[in-house]
Amino acid sequence: MLQGLYSNLDRDRPLIRLPFTRFAVVTVLLPLTGLLACIFTSLYYHFEDSTYTHCQVSNYLPSISSAISREPERYIWRSCIGLHSAPRYLVAVVYFNFYRQRFAAQLPELLLSGLALVCSLAENTGLVLLSYVASTETYKVHKNGFITFIASSLLHMLITCRLWYVIRRNYVSQEEVTSYLWKLRLFLFNVGCFAAAAYFFRRHNKFCETGVYTLFAAFEYLVVFSNMAFHMTAFWDFGSTEVMVATLPEGKRY
């Protein structure tokens, strides 16, 4: 039966064909559902531990680092990120190839395209690192992974908005205009939420006020959610394409 699946007639046909829109939705839903599951599990089973801070004041939401550091939360999160990371690396390369074709004769944008690829790979690598090394295990490694993720994420979004501004200036389709506008909105929203989260984190550590760490956690969630939404704009960028898994033609096999 298995041999029949690889007969000469079918050998070079695609094994899997998936619309990129569905591929993008599934890729984003993995960390989204994983994070929501971890937050609700932490609140339900580990409320006191997950919301505890050194200030010992009332707090009502766990930080993301706290929400993904206990059992079974860490296994839920790591499973979702493990499944999510490989498609993210693939999408980073797809975007680079798209930019390279679009800006073949524009050196500044071509260089920015390469930097966007580096930032995207660094962002995903930082996410994997902070996910698989919990803050309760090796804090320094987790912290460095978080810094890498945030810094490369912000730079990647900034570069992407610049590249899509150039694309929009040379108007091609309504989808590309819509994609640019949502990228810009989500980037500005992400920066605003990050600034608010940093402010409340510093204020909590300095004054130890009740509920301030909860505000930090809430804005931290919004930073991550808006980052996911930003990547979801690939829905417009590659809506008519397909992700395909196929066997190589007979003459290209080695």
Backbone hydrogen bonds in HBPLUS format (Angstrom, degrees):
<---DONOR---> <-ACCEPTOR-->    atom                        ^
c    i                          cat <-CA-CA->   ^        H-A-AA   ^      H-
h    n   atom  resd res      DA  || num        DHA   H-A  angle D-A-AA Bond
n    s   type  num  typ     dist DA aas  dist angle  dist       angle   num
A0004-GLY N   A0001-MET O   3.15 MM   3  5.25 126.8  2.45  96.1 109.4     1
A0005-LEU N   A0002-LEU O   3.05 MM   3  5.37 139.9  2.22 104.3 115.0     2
A0006-TYR N   A0003-GLN O   3.08 MM   3  5.47 151.3  2.16 109.0 117.4     3
A0010-ASP N   A0007-SER O   3.13 MM   3  5.53 127.0  2.43 107.5 119.3     4
A0011-ARG N   A0007-SER O   2.92 MM   4  5.66 125.4  2.22 153.7 169.6     5
A0013-ARG N   A0010-ASP O   3.13 MM   3  5.39 167.3  2.15 115.9 119.0     6
A0015-LEU N   A0245-VAL O   2.60 MM 230  5.52 144.2  1.72 144.2 157.1     7
A0016-ILE N   A0245-VAL O   3.01 MM 229  4.96 157.4  2.06 139.6 143.7     8
A0245-VAL N   A0016-ILE O   2.86 MM 229  4.96 160.4  1.90 143.1 148.0     9
A0018-LEU N   A0243-VAL O   2.85 MM 225  5.08 159.8  1.89 150.3 156.8    10
A0243-VAL N   A0018-LEU O   2.68 MM 225  5.08 170.5  1.69 162.3 160.1    11
A0022-ARG N   A0019-PRO O   3.09 MM   3  5.49 120.5  2.46 107.0 119.8    12
A0023-PHE N   A0019-PRO O   3.06 MM   4  6.36 158.6  2.11 150.7 157.5    13
A0020-PHE N   A0241-THR O   3.03 MM 221  5.67 171.3  2.04 140.4 137.5    14
A0024-ALA N   A0020-PHE O   2.77 MM   4  5.98 156.2  1.82 154.5 159.6    15
A0025-VAL N   A0021-THR O   3.05 MM   4  6.27 159.4  2.09 145.8 151.2    16
A0026-VAL N   A0022-ARG O   3.02 MM   4  6.20 169.7  2.03 153.6 155.8    17
A0027-THR N   A0023-PHE O   3.04 MM   4  6.16 158.5  2.09 144.1 150.5    18
A0028-VAL N   A0024-ALA O   3.07 MM   4  6.27 157.0  2.12 150.0 154.8    19
A0029-LEU N   A0025-VAL O   2.89 MM   4  6.01 155.2  1.95 150.6 158.4    20
A0030-LEU N   A0026-VAL O   3.20 MM   4  6.31 141.7  2.36 146.7 153.1    21
A0032-LEU N   A0028-VAL O   3.30 MM   4  6.39 159.3  2.34 148.8 154.6    22
A0033-THR N   A0029-LEU O   2.86 MM   4  5.77 172.7  1.86 148.4 150.9    23
A0034-GLY N   A0030-LEU O   3.04 MM   4  6.04 153.8  2.11 143.1 151.4    24
A0035-LEU N   A0031-PRO O   2.84 MM   4  5.87 159.3  1.88 144.2 149.0    25
A0036-LEU N   A0032-LEU O   3.04 MM   4  6.24 169.4  2.05 152.9 156.0    26
A0037-ALA N   A0033-THR O   2.92 MM   4  5.97 156.7  1.98 143.7 150.5    27
A0038-CYS N   A0034-GLY O   2.99 MM   4  6.18 153.1  2.07 143.5 150.7    28
A0039-ILE N   A0035-LEU O   2.92 MM   4  6.17 160.7  1.96 155.1 159.9    29
A0040-PHE N   A0036-LEU O   3.03 MM   4  6.19 174.5  2.03 153.5 155.0    30
A0041-THR N   A0037-ALA O   2.94 MM   4  5.95 153.3  2.01 142.4 150.6    31
A0042-SER N   A0038-CYS O   2.90 MM   4  5.98 158.1  1.95 145.1 151.2    32
A0043-LEU N   A0039-ILE O   2.97 MM   4  6.21 159.4  2.01 150.0 155.7    33
A0044-TYR N   A0040-PHE O   2.98 MM   4  6.06 148.3  2.08 140.7 149.1    34
A0045-TYR N   A0041-THR O   2.84 MM   4  5.82 171.0  1.85 155.3 158.1    35
A0046-HIS N   A0042-SER O   2.84 MM   4  4.76 137.8  2.02 120.1 133.2    36
A0050-SER N   A0046-HIS O   2.82 MM   4  5.72 167.3  1.83 160.2 164.7    37
A0051-THR N   A0047-PHE O   3.09 MM   4  5.97 145.3  2.21 145.7 152.7    38
A0052-TYR N   A0049-ASP O   3.42 MM   3  5.33 160.0  2.46  98.9 104.6    39
A0056-GLN N   A0053-THR O   3.05 MM   3  5.58 151.2  2.14 113.8 121.6    40
A0211-GLY N   A0058-SER O   3.24 MM 153  6.20 155.2  2.30 170.3 162.9    41
A0067-ALA N   A0063-SER O   2.86 MM   4  6.09 154.6  1.93 149.7 157.6    42
A0068-ILE N   A0064-ILE O   3.10 MM   4  6.26 138.2  2.28 150.9 158.8    43
A0069-SER N   A0066-SER O   3.37 MM   3  5.31 169.7  2.38 106.2 108.5    44
A0074-ARG N   A0070-ARG O   2.63 MM   4  5.52 162.7  1.65 166.9 171.7    45
A0075-TYR N   A0072-PRO O   3.05 MM   3  5.46 127.0  2.35 108.0 121.2    46
A0076-ILE N   A0072-PRO O   3.12 MM   4  6.46 155.9  2.18 155.8 163.2    47
A0077-TRP N   A0073-GLU O   2.94 MM   4  6.16 172.5  1.94 163.0 163.9    48
A0078-ARG N   A0074-ARG O   2.93 MM   4  5.95 162.8  1.96 141.2 146.8    49
A0079-SER N   A0075-TYR O   3.04 MM   4  5.96 153.6  2.11 137.6 144.5    50
A0080-CYS N   A0076-ILE O   3.11 MM   4  6.36 161.8  2.15 148.8 153.6    51
A0081-ILE N   A0077-TRP O   2.91 MM   4  6.13 164.5  1.93 156.6 161.0    52
A0082-GLY N   A0078-ARG O   2.85 MM   4  5.83 153.7  1.92 141.7 149.5    53
A0083-LEU N   A0079-SER O   3.12 MM   4  6.31 157.2  2.17 145.9 150.7    54
A0084-HIS N   A0080-CYS O   2.98 MM   4  6.03 139.9  2.14 137.8 149.7    55
A0085-SER N   A0081-ILE O   2.86 MM   4  5.77 144.2  1.99 150.5 156.0    56
A0088-ARG N   A0084-HIS O   3.28 MM   4  6.46 150.5  2.37 145.5 154.1    57
A0089-TYR N   A0085-SER O   3.06 MM   4  6.40 151.8  2.14 154.1 160.6    58
A0090-LEU N   A0086-ALA O   3.15 MM   4  6.43 156.5  2.20 148.2 154.9    59
A0091-VAL N   A0087-PRO O   2.86 MM   4  6.13 157.6  1.91 151.8 157.2    60
A0092-ALA N   A0088-ARG O   3.03 MM   4  6.24 152.0  2.11 144.5 151.7    61
A0093-VAL N   A0089-TYR O   3.26 MM   4  6.58 153.8  2.33 145.5 150.9    62
A0094-VAL N   A0090-LEU O   2.96 MM   4  6.27 154.5  2.03 148.9 156.9    63
A0095-TYR N   A0091-VAL O   2.91 MM   4  6.14 162.0  1.94 154.0 157.2    64
A0096-PHE N   A0092-ALA O   3.12 MM   4  6.35 155.4  2.18 140.7 147.4    65
A0097-ASN N   A0093-VAL O   2.98 MM   4  6.26 159.7  2.02 152.3 156.8    66
A0098-PHE N   A0094-VAL O   2.98 MM   4  6.20 152.1  2.05 146.3 154.6    67
A0099-TYR N   A0095-TYR O   2.86 MM   4  6.15 163.6  1.88 156.9 160.0    68
A0100-ARG N   A0096-PHE O   2.86 MM   4  6.00 157.4  1.91 148.0 155.0    69
A0101-GLN N   A0097-ASN O   3.14 MM   4  6.29 150.6  2.23 141.9 147.9    70
A0102-ARG N   A0098-PHE O   3.04 MM   4  6.23 158.2  2.09 146.8 153.5    71
A0103-PHE N   A0099-TYR O   2.77 MM   4  5.80 158.5  1.81 157.4 161.4    72
A0106-GLN N   A0103-PHE O   3.05 MM   3  5.03 169.0  2.06 111.2 114.2    73
A0110-LEU N   A0106-GLN O   2.93 MM   4  6.06 148.2  2.03 151.0 161.3    74
A0111-LEU N   A0107-LEU O   2.91 MM   4  6.12 155.1  1.97 155.9 160.9    75
A0112-LEU N   A0108-PRO O   3.00 MM   4  6.29 154.1  2.06 144.0 151.7    76
A0113-SER N   A0109-GLU O   2.85 MM   4  6.05 140.6  2.01 139.0 149.9    77
A0114-GLY N   A0110-LEU O   3.18 MM   4  6.54 149.5  2.28 141.9 148.4    78
A0115-LEU N   A0111-LEU O   3.05 MM   4  6.39 154.3  2.11 146.1 153.4    79
A0116-ALA N   A0112-LEU O   2.77 MM   4  6.00 150.0  1.86 146.2 154.9    80
A0117-LEU N   A0113-SER O   3.03 MM   4  6.32 148.3  2.14 142.3 150.2    81
A0118-VAL N   A0114-GLY O   3.09 MM   4  6.42 159.2  2.13 146.4 151.3    82
A0119-CYS N   A0115-LEU O   2.91 MM   4  6.14 163.2  1.94 151.8 156.2    83
A0120-SER N   A0116-ALA O   2.90 MM   4  6.03 155.6  1.96 145.1 152.0    84
A0121-LEU N   A0117-LEU O   2.95 MM   4  6.19 162.5  1.99 153.7 157.8    85
A0122-ALA N   A0118-VAL O   2.89 MM   4  6.07 157.3  1.94 148.3 155.3    86
A0123-GLU N   A0119-CYS O   2.78 MM   4  5.91 154.5  1.84 147.4 154.6    87
A0124-ASN N   A0120-SER O   3.09 MM   4  6.29 165.5  2.11 148.2 151.1    88
A0125-THR N   A0121-LEU O   2.96 MM   4  6.09 156.6  2.01 144.5 151.7    89
A0126-GLY N   A0122-ALA O   2.79 MM   4  5.93 158.9  1.84 149.5 155.2    90
A0127-LEU N   A0123-GLU O   3.00 MM   4  6.23 152.1  2.08 144.6 152.2    91
A0128-VAL N   A0124-ASN O   2.97 MM   4  6.26 156.2  2.03 147.2 153.1    92
A0129-LEU N   A0125-THR O   2.92 MM   4  6.14 158.4  1.96 148.8 155.0    93
A0130-LEU N   A0126-GLY O   2.95 MM   4  6.17 169.6  1.97 153.5 155.3    94
A0131-SER N   A0127-LEU O   3.02 MM   4  6.02 136.9  2.21 137.3 149.0    95
A0132-TYR N   A0128-VAL O   2.97 MM   4  6.10 155.0  2.03 151.6 156.5    96
A0133-VAL N   A0129-LEU O   3.05 MM   4  6.00 129.4  2.32 145.6 156.4    97
A0137-GLU N   A0134-ALA O   3.00 MM   3  5.21 156.3  2.05 106.1 113.8    98
A0138-THR N   A0134-ALA O   3.24 MM   4  6.50 147.2  2.35 173.5 171.2    99
A0142-HIS N   A0138-THR O   3.08 MM   4  6.30 167.8  2.09 158.4 162.3   100
A0143-LYS N   A0139-TYR O   2.77 MM   4  5.93 158.4  1.81 153.2 159.5   101
A0144-ASN N   A0140-LYS O   2.95 MM   4  6.17 159.4  1.99 147.2 152.4   102
A0145-GLY N   A0141-VAL O   2.95 MM   4  6.17 154.1  2.01 148.1 155.4   103
A0146-PHE N   A0142-HIS O   2.95 MM   4  6.21 151.3  2.03 146.0 153.9   104
A0147-ILE N   A0143-LYS O   2.90 MM   4  6.19 160.7  1.93 153.1 158.0   105
A0148-THR N   A0144-ASN O   2.94 MM   4  6.08 161.2  1.98 145.8 151.1   106
A0149-PHE N   A0145-GLY O   2.96 MM   4  6.11 156.9  2.01 143.3 149.8   107
A0150-ILE N   A0146-PHE O   2.93 MM   4  6.16 170.7  1.94 157.1 158.4   108
A0151-ALA N   A0147-ILE O   2.92 MM   4  5.94 170.6  1.93 154.2 157.0   109
A0152-SER N   A0148-THR O   3.04 MM   4  5.90 163.5  2.07 143.8 149.1   110
A0153-SER N   A0149-PHE O   2.91 MM   4  5.80 143.6  2.05 138.8 149.6   111
A0154-LEU N   A0150-ILE O   3.00 MM   4  6.19 167.5  2.02 155.0 156.5   112
A0155-LEU N   A0151-ALA O   3.10 MM   4  6.28 165.6  2.12 148.6 152.9   113
A0156-HIS N   A0152-SER O   2.84 MM   4  5.80 153.1  1.92 138.5 146.7   114
A0157-MET N   A0153-SER O   2.98 MM   4  6.18 160.6  2.02 150.4 155.0   115
A0158-LEU N   A0154-LEU O   3.00 MM   4  6.20 156.2  2.06 145.6 152.4   116
A0159-ILE N   A0155-LEU O   2.95 MM   4  6.15 166.9  1.96 153.4 156.3   117
A0160-THR N   A0156-HIS O   2.89 MM   4  6.01 158.9  1.94 146.8 153.5   118
A0161-CYS N   A0157-MET O   2.94 MM   4  6.11 156.9  1.99 145.9 151.4   119
A0162-ARG N   A0158-LEU O   3.10 MM   4  6.39 153.0  2.17 144.4 151.8   120
A0163-LEU N   A0159-ILE O   2.93 MM   4  6.25 162.1  1.96 154.9 159.2   121
A0164-TRP N   A0160-THR O   2.92 MM   4  6.12 160.2  1.96 152.0 157.5   122
A0165-TYR N   A0161-CYS O   2.88 MM   4  5.98 130.9  2.12 137.5 150.3   123
A0165-TYR N   A0162-ARG O   3.19 MM   3  5.02 129.9  2.46  91.2 104.8   124
A0166-VAL N   A0162-ARG O   3.20 MM   4  6.56 151.5  2.28 146.9 152.8   125
A0167-ILE N   A0163-LEU O   3.05 MM   4  6.40 153.5  2.12 141.1 149.0   126
A0168-ARG N   A0164-TRP O   2.86 MM   4  5.92 157.1  1.91 137.8 144.1   127
A0169-ARG N   A0165-TYR O   2.94 MM   4  6.12 147.4  2.04 140.8 149.8   128
A0170-ASN N   A0166-VAL O   3.27 MM   4  6.60 140.2  2.44 140.8 149.6   129
A0170-ASN N   A0167-ILE O   3.14 MM   3  5.29 130.9  2.39  98.8 111.2   130
A0177-VAL N   A0173-SER O   3.29 MM   4  6.66 152.2  2.37 144.1 151.5   131
A0178-THR N   A0174-GLN O   2.91 MM   4  6.13 165.3  1.93 153.8 157.7   132
A0179-SER N   A0175-GLU O   2.86 MM   4  6.02 155.4  1.92 144.2 151.6   133
A0180-TYR N   A0176-GLU O   3.02 MM   4  6.19 158.5  2.07 142.6 147.5   134
A0181-LEU N   A0177-VAL O   3.03 MM   4  6.30 166.2  2.05 155.2 158.2   135
A0182-TRP N   A0178-THR O   3.05 MM   4  6.26 163.0  2.08 153.5 157.5   136
A0183-LYS N   A0179-SER O   2.94 MM   4  6.07 153.6  2.01 147.3 155.4   137
A0184-LEU N   A0180-TYR O   2.93 MM   4  6.16 161.8  1.96 154.8 158.9   138
A0185-ARG N   A0181-LEU O   3.01 MM   4  6.22 164.3  2.04 146.5 150.9   139
A0186-LEU N   A0182-TRP O   2.93 MM   4  5.97 167.7  1.95 148.9 152.7   140
A0187-PHE N   A0183-LYS O   2.91 MM   4  6.00 150.7  1.99 144.7 153.2   141
A0188-LEU N   A0184-LEU O   3.03 MM   4  6.23 167.9  2.04 153.8 156.1   142
A0189-PHE N   A0185-ARG O   2.91 MM   4  6.10 157.2  1.97 148.2 155.4   143
A0190-ASN N   A0186-LEU O   2.82 MM   4  5.87 153.4  1.89 140.7 148.5   144
A0191-VAL N   A0187-PHE O   2.93 MM   4  6.20 159.1  1.97 152.2 157.0   145
A0192-GLY N   A0188-LEU O   3.01 MM   4  6.19 160.9  2.04 145.6 150.9   146
A0193-CYS N   A0189-PHE O   2.94 MM   4  6.16 160.9  1.97 151.5 156.3   147
A0194-PHE N   A0190-ASN O   2.89 MM   4  6.06 154.6  1.96 147.2 154.7   148
A0195-ALA N   A0191-VAL O   2.94 MM   4  6.16 158.6  1.99 149.7 155.0   149
A0196-ALA N   A0192-GLY O   3.01 MM   4  6.26 156.8  2.07 145.5 151.9   150
A0197-ALA N   A0193-CYS O   2.84 MM   4  6.03 159.4  1.88 148.8 154.7   151
A0198-ALA N   A0194-PHE O   2.92 MM   4  6.12 161.0  1.95 150.2 155.1   152
A0199-TYR N   A0195-ALA O   2.98 MM   4  6.17 153.6  2.05 143.9 151.3   153
A0200-PHE N   A0196-ALA O   2.97 MM   4  6.23 168.3  1.99 156.1 157.9   154
A0201-PHE N   A0197-ALA O   2.92 MM   4  6.03 151.9  2.00 146.9 155.2   155
A0202-ARG N   A0198-ALA O   3.05 MM   4  6.18 165.3  2.07 146.9 150.5   156
A0203-ARG N   A0199-TYR O   2.88 MM   4  6.07 158.8  1.93 149.4 156.3   157
A0204-HIS N   A0200-PHE O   2.88 MM   4  5.93 154.2  1.95 140.9 147.5   158
A0205-ASN N   A0201-PHE O   3.10 MM   4  6.36 164.9  2.12 149.1 152.5   159
A0206-LYS N   A0202-ARG O   2.97 MM   4  6.13 142.1  2.12 143.7 154.3   160
A0207-PHE N   A0203-ARG O   2.86 MM   4  5.84 167.9  1.88 155.0 157.5   161
A0208-CYS N   A0204-HIS O   2.83 MM   4  4.74 143.8  1.96 127.2 136.5   162
A0212-VAL N   A0209-GLU O   3.43 MM   3  5.81 164.4  2.46 121.0 125.2   163
A0215-LEU N   A0211-GLY O   3.22 MM   4  6.60 146.3  2.34 143.1 151.0   164
A0215-LEU N   A0212-VAL O   3.10 MM   3  5.12 119.6  2.48  94.4 108.7   165
A0216-PHE N   A0212-VAL O   3.02 MM   4  6.43 152.4  2.10 146.1 154.1   166
A0217-ALA N   A0213-TYR O   2.94 MM   4  6.22 159.9  1.98 146.8 151.4   167
A0218-ALA N   A0214-THR O   2.93 MM   4  6.18 156.1  1.99 146.3 153.0   168
A0219-PHE N   A0215-LEU O   3.04 MM   4  6.25 164.7  2.06 152.3 155.2   169
A0220-GLU N   A0216-PHE O   2.86 MM   4  6.05 144.9  1.98 146.0 157.2   170
A0221-TYR N   A0217-ALA O   2.95 MM   4  6.25 152.6  2.02 148.6 154.6   171
A0222-LEU N   A0218-ALA O   3.15 MM   4  6.50 154.5  2.22 141.3 148.0   172
A0223-VAL N   A0219-PHE O   2.94 MM   4  6.22 145.2  2.06 143.6 152.5   173
A0224-VAL N   A0220-GLU O   3.19 MM   4  6.51 160.3  2.23 149.8 153.4   174
A0225-PHE N   A0221-TYR O   2.81 MM   4  6.08 165.4  1.83 157.7 162.5   175
A0226-SER N   A0222-LEU O   2.91 MM   4  5.88 162.5  1.94 143.7 148.5   176
A0227-ASN N   A0223-VAL O   3.05 MM   4  6.17 142.2  2.20 136.4 146.9   177
A0228-MET N   A0224-VAL O   2.98 MM   4  6.29 155.7  2.04 150.1 156.0   178
A0229-ALA N   A0225-PHE O   2.93 MM   4  6.23 157.6  1.98 147.0 153.5   179
A0230-PHE N   A0226-SER O   2.90 MM   4  6.04 148.3  2.00 139.6 147.9   180
A0231-HIS N   A0227-ASN O   3.16 MM   4  6.49 158.7  2.21 148.6 152.6   181
A0232-MET N   A0228-MET O   2.98 MM   4  6.22 133.3  2.20 138.5 152.4   182
A0233-THR N   A0230-PHE O   3.16 MM   3  5.59 158.6  2.21 108.3 114.6   183
A0234-ALA N   A0231-HIS O   3.27 MM   3  6.07 166.3  2.29 116.9 120.0   184
A0235-PHE N   A0232-MET O   2.94 MM   3  5.87 168.5  1.95 125.9 129.2   185
A0236-TRP N   A0233-THR O   3.00 MM   3  5.72 145.6  2.12 118.5 123.9   186
A0237-ASP N   A0233-THR O   3.40 MM   4  6.78 156.1  2.46 140.4 147.2   187
A0238-PHE N   A0234-ALA O   3.01 MM   4  5.94 161.6  2.04 153.7 153.5   188
A0241-THR N   A0238-PHE O   3.15 MM   3  5.44 165.6  2.17 113.9 118.2   189
A0252-LYS N   A0249-PRO O   2.98 MM   3  5.49 156.2  2.04 117.7 125.0   190
A0253-ARG N   A0250-GLU O   3.44 MM   3  5.66 168.9  2.46 110.3 111.4   191
